[in-house]
Amino acid sequence: MKRGVMSAKSKKTAQSTPSAQFGREGYFVGMAELCERLGVSSSSIRRYVADGVLPAPIKPTPRRLMWPEKQIAEAFEKMTATAHNPL
């Protein structure tokens, strides 16, 4: 299976709980997939990055933004553990 691509069965399972959505070592998430998983717009993702809620993305090309799933999982855990939960 390709990096960042999930089968329909695993996608359905992953969407059942927020903590199960992230954390695979060595995998990256693009903007569209991150928006879908968190249920927010790309503008919200950019605002969370600017506010330091989410880590800065990696830019493999000038027009593409990617986040390591492990970093997103850590940020998500931190958000849910504190009172500051923009999601």
N, C-alpha and C positions, 0 to 999 in steps of 0.2 A: 504494500500500500504506500502511496506517495506521502511525503511529509505534509502535514497540515490537512490531509484529506481523510475524511472519516466515512465509513460505510453508513448506509441509512439506519441499520440496526444500532451501531455504536453511537451515532448522532442522537438517536432517540433516547438512549440510555444516558448519554452525557448531559442532555438537556434537562433531565429529571431533577438533578440537584446542582446548585451553583458551584459547590466545591469540587464536584466531579468534572466540571467543564475544563479545568486547567491543570497544569502541573507536569505534563509530559516533558521529560528532559530531552533536549535536542530538537524540539518542535517549535515552529514559529507560527504566529497568528497574524493575518493581515487585517487591515482596517475594517473591511466588510464583515469578516468573520467575528472580529472583536465586538463590533456594533451589534451584530445579531445575538451573540452570546450574552452580552450585558443588557441588551434591550434598550440601547440609547443611540443617539445620532452620532455621526462623525464629528460634528461640532462639539458635542459633549465630551467625546474622547479627547479632542484637542484641548479643551478647557481643563480636563482632569490632568493632562500632561503638563500644561502651563502652571496649574496650581500645585503640582507635585504629588497628586493623588496616585497617578499612574506613572511608571517609568518612561523615560524618553525612548522613542522607537529607534530601530536600526533602519537605515536607508540603503538597501541593497542597490537601488537605482534612484535617480533623482525624483521619480514620481511615485515610488512605492515605499510604504511604511510597514515595518514588521516588528512584532514584539516576541521575545522568547516566552513561551508558555510558562516556564518556571517563574519568571519575574512577574508575570500577570497573576499567577497563583499566589505568590507572596504578597503582592499589593492587594489582591482581593481578600485574603485572610486578614491583613492588617486593617482594611476598611471595615470588615464585618466585626472585628474585635473591638473597635473603638466607637465612640459616639459619632465621629465624623464619617458618615456613610452616605456619599452622594448618590449611591445606587439605590 
